[in-house]
């Protein structure tokens, strides 16, 4: 009997959520409604006590992996999603934020066109379109890229090379990771065209008032 190895998806999309019953639905729908279909979807829930998990489970036939467990913090939850991912490219979109329908198609096109590309940023719409990629300024400022949630994709082999998010840090583990990506490992990255907006950030959500990583486990 011949056993065929299951084909791995091109992209793994990870959503981190905790107690966000009002916003998780729109995030899930934005992922599932992508016009590009070669992806897997992973949701990591931080043991929500509201109706979040009930909403997530409505889509369980379309979501590849659902995990609900108590994590140390946001970064620990992200690491869980990364460990579960099998795609060649990894993207993270937090609950409340949404992808535009063409986002994963844009991502696929860039990694296909630029073979040596390790990571990619895409413009993100908040109160305006954020479009900035200034890696040379990583030494003295944090806002060198549009957004971590919804706007960042990295090859899985590059993620393994750099390592996981530092879960011992309360805040700034994303900046710490990008410092390693840019300075320590000197990986190759770029930003998509300004007209190719990847995601919309939820200005009405609590993450617009207080950093998502501060609110996730409080």
C-alpha positions in Angstrom: 0.0 0.0 0.0 1.3 3.4 -1.0 1.1 6.2 1.6 1.0 9.7 0.3 2.3 12.5 2.5 -0.3 15.2 3.0 0.5 18.4 1.2 1.4 21.2 3.5 -0.3 24.6 3.0 1.6 27.6 1.7 0.5 29.9 4.5 -0.4 29.4 8.2 -2.6 32.1 9.7 -2.7 32.4 13.4 -5.3 34.3 15.5 -4.7 35.0 19.2 -7.8 35.7 21.2 -9.1 36.0 24.8 -12.6 37.2 25.9 -13.4 39.0 22.7 -16.9 37.7 21.8 -17.8 41.0 20.1 -14.9 41.1 17.7 -13.7 37.5 17.0 -16.4 36.8 14.5 -15.3 39.5 12.0 -11.7 38.4 12.3 -12.5 34.7 11.5 -14.7 35.7 8.6 -12.0 37.9 7.1 -9.6 34.9 7.1 -12.1 32.4 5.8 -13.2 34.7 3.1 -9.8 35.0 1.5 -9.8 34.6 -2.2 -6.5 32.8 -2.0 -7.3 29.4 -0.4 -3.9 27.6 0.1 -3.7 28.3 3.8 -4.4 26.7 7.2 -6.1 28.6 10.0 -5.1 28.2 13.7 -6.9 29.8 16.6 -5.2 30.0 20.0 -7.7 31.0 22.7 -6.4 32.0 26.2 -9.2 30.1 28.1 -11.9 32.7 27.4 -14.7 32.9 30.0 -17.2 34.7 27.7 -18.8 33.4 24.5 -15.6 33.6 22.4 -14.9 29.9 22.2 -18.6 29.2 21.4 -18.3 31.5 18.5 -15.0 30.0 17.3 -16.5 26.5 17.4 -19.2 27.5 15.0 -16.5 27.5 12.4 -14.7 24.4 13.6 -15.2 22.6 10.3 -13.3 25.4 8.5 -10.7 26.0 11.1 -7.8 23.6 11.0 -6.7 23.8 14.6 -8.4 25.3 17.7 -6.5 25.4 21.0 -7.9 26.8 24.3 -5.4 26.8 27.1 -4.1 29.1 29.8 -0.9 30.7 28.5 1.7 32.8 30.3 1.1 35.8 28.1 0.4 36.9 24.6 3.8 35.9 23.4 3.4 32.4 24.8 0.1 32.1 22.9 1.8 33.2 19.7 4.5 30.7 20.2 1.9 28.0 20.6 0.4 28.9 17.2 3.8 28.9 15.5 4.6 25.5 16.9 1.3 24.2 15.5 1.7 25.7 12.1 2.8 23.6 9.1 2.8 26.3 6.4 5.9 27.6 4.6 4.8 31.2 5.5 3.4 32.3 8.9 1.1 35.3 9.6 -0.5 36.4 12.8 -3.7 38.5 13.0 -5.1 39.3 16.5 -8.8 39.2 17.3 -10.5 42.4 16.2 -8.3 43.1 13.3 -9.3 41.9 9.8 -7.7 41.0 6.5 -8.8 42.4 3.2 -10.0 39.7 0.7 -6.8 39.9 -1.4 -4.3 39.9 1.5 -3.1 36.3 1.3 -2.9 36.5 -2.5 -0.6 39.5 -2.2 1.5 37.6 0.3 1.7 34.6 -2.0 2.7 36.7 -5.0 5.6 38.5 -3.1 7.1 35.3 -1.8 6.8 33.7 -5.2 8.3 36.6 -7.0 11.1 37.3 -4.6 12.6 33.9 -3.9 15.2 35.1 -1.3 12.6 37.0 0.7 12.5 36.0 4.4 9.7 38.3 5.7 7.2 40.8 4.4 5.3 43.7 5.8 2.1 45.1 4.3 0.4 48.4 4.8 -2.3 48.5 7.5 -5.2 50.8 7.8 -5.9 52.4 11.2 -7.2 56.0 11.2 -5.0 56.3 8.1 -2.9 53.9 6.0 0.3 53.1 7.9 3.1 52.5 5.4 6.6 52.5 6.9 9.5 50.1 6.8 12.7 51.6 8.1 14.9 48.7 9.4 18.0 51.0 9.7 16.2 52.8 12.6 15.7 49.6 14.7 18.5 50.7 17.0 16.6 53.7 18.4 12.9 53.5 17.6 10.1 50.9 17.7 7.7 52.1 15.0 9.8 51.0 12.0 7.0 48.9 10.5 3.2 49.3 9.9 1.8 46.7 12.3 2.6 43.3 13.8 -0.9 42.0 13.7 -2.2 41.5 10.2 0.7 43.2 8.5 3.6 40.8 9.0 4.5 37.4 7.3 7.6 35.4 7.7 8.9 32.2 6.2 8.7 29.3 8.7 12.4 28.4 8.1 13.3 32.0 8.9 11.1 31.9 12.1 12.9 28.7 13.2 16.3 30.4 12.5 15.4 33.4 14.7 13.4 31.5 17.3 10.2 32.2 19.2 8.9 35.3 20.9 10.5 35.9 24.3 7.7 35.0 26.7 9.7 36.4 29.6 9.0 39.9 28.4 5.8 41.5 29.4 5.9 44.0 26.5 8.0 44.5 23.4 8.7 40.8 22.4 7.7 41.7 18.9 10.3 44.5 18.7 12.8 42.1 20.3 12.0 39.5 17.6 12.4 42.1 14.8 15.7 43.2 16.3 17.0 39.7 16.0 15.6 39.4 12.5 17.2 42.6 11.2 20.3 43.0 13.3 21.4 39.6 14.5 20.4 37.4 11.5 20.3 40.1 8.8 17.3 38.5 7.1 15.9 39.9 3.9 12.6 41.8 4.2 10.5 44.3 2.3 7.2 46.1 2.4 4.3 45.7 -0.1 3.0 48.5 -2.3 1.1 51.2 -0.4 -2.0 50.4 -2.5 -1.9 46.7 -1.3 -3.3 47.2 2.2 -3.1 43.9 4.1 -5.3 44.5 7.2 -7.6 46.9 9.0 -6.9 47.6 12.6 -10.0 47.8 14.9 -10.0 51.4 16.2 -13.1 50.8 18.3 -11.6 47.9 20.2 -9.7 48.0 23.5 -6.5 47.3 21.7 -6.7 50.7 20.1 -6.6 52.3 23.6 -4.2 50.0 25.3 -1.6 47.7 23.8 -3.1 44.3 22.9 -0.3 42.6 24.8 -1.2 44.6 27.9 -4.9 43.6 27.8 -4.6 40.0 26.6 -4.2 38.4 30.0 -5.8 40.9 32.3 
